[in-house]
């Protein structure tokens, strides 16, 4: 039986959220232990679109999404699909997703996401400076592409909502669009350019580098699968199957899609799924002209530049946590990408599937556990884990030190579901 090590804070999960929380708390002078079941960036933190998507303040649950989802729902290769066999597990989430599209909830989520994005833009440069990782992040902008002028006009209302929350954008048509991004199909007549977008060289490399940086600053990592949390006097004990792993004054749950089980142990029934995304990563030579993310709005996928590759991926598949991957989705997106970007060379790539920890209203869960104030939740970021990691760490730190919060956490409460 292993020995339970004492620490100020134990962070469950070594994805981008857990790593940023560990970095912030160690910087504040606390001893921190990361407890990870597999490896650093084992899930969605490694295979995401490599973007700090500061313009993405629009909640996923919207009237437009619900309308489109009706026709996509049971298309196994559609942009948003449901695995029918897993409906007993996911039906409750789907119902809450539909309810989150109501105007009052949508507006609240939009405003909260905008506030989180603003906080992220303030905190991210500080994290990069403290860890020396500035060279891994660059300003790139992003292009949202439309297959027709009618499709663009139909989406301008959403861009107005983004602009109301501080997003800057420019509409590009014809030659202006194709000059900014060569290699696109001439069938794409227009796009929207959002300049306030940043990309990371490679999300997995970034997580590994961040882990190396925190490991030199009071943070230790233990690779154990935590099974349960036990509230004790003055703190919390983390238990693995073979016995206690750590005793901490505070525990931060940042275990991605598996965070729900810990919340349930502590009296919080959160609505969380592992929303599955797929991608194929090609060598850089497949499309060396790619300098910024390209969002194909109707098709529901993105093409992202990496330091040594091109990543084509996206999609939302609502399924159980244990269901096997269906890589037909990756191949479908890649085939569509080659149609829309004829300059994309037909070369072999690496397929991947990851599960985003997603709530129905697109907002993360940040707050204290119902039955143990020493446990703080930091999960449920969905498509925005990389984008909102530093701001989440800031909020968690304020909770740990009982400081005035920079954002009202009511909309992020674990008891909102």
Order of alpha helices (4+ residues) and beta strands (2+ residues): beta-alpha-beta-alpha-beta-alpha-beta-alpha-alpha-beta-beta-alpha-beta-alpha-beta-beta-alpha-beta-beta-beta-beta-alpha-beta-beta-beta-beta-alpha-beta-beta-beta-alpha
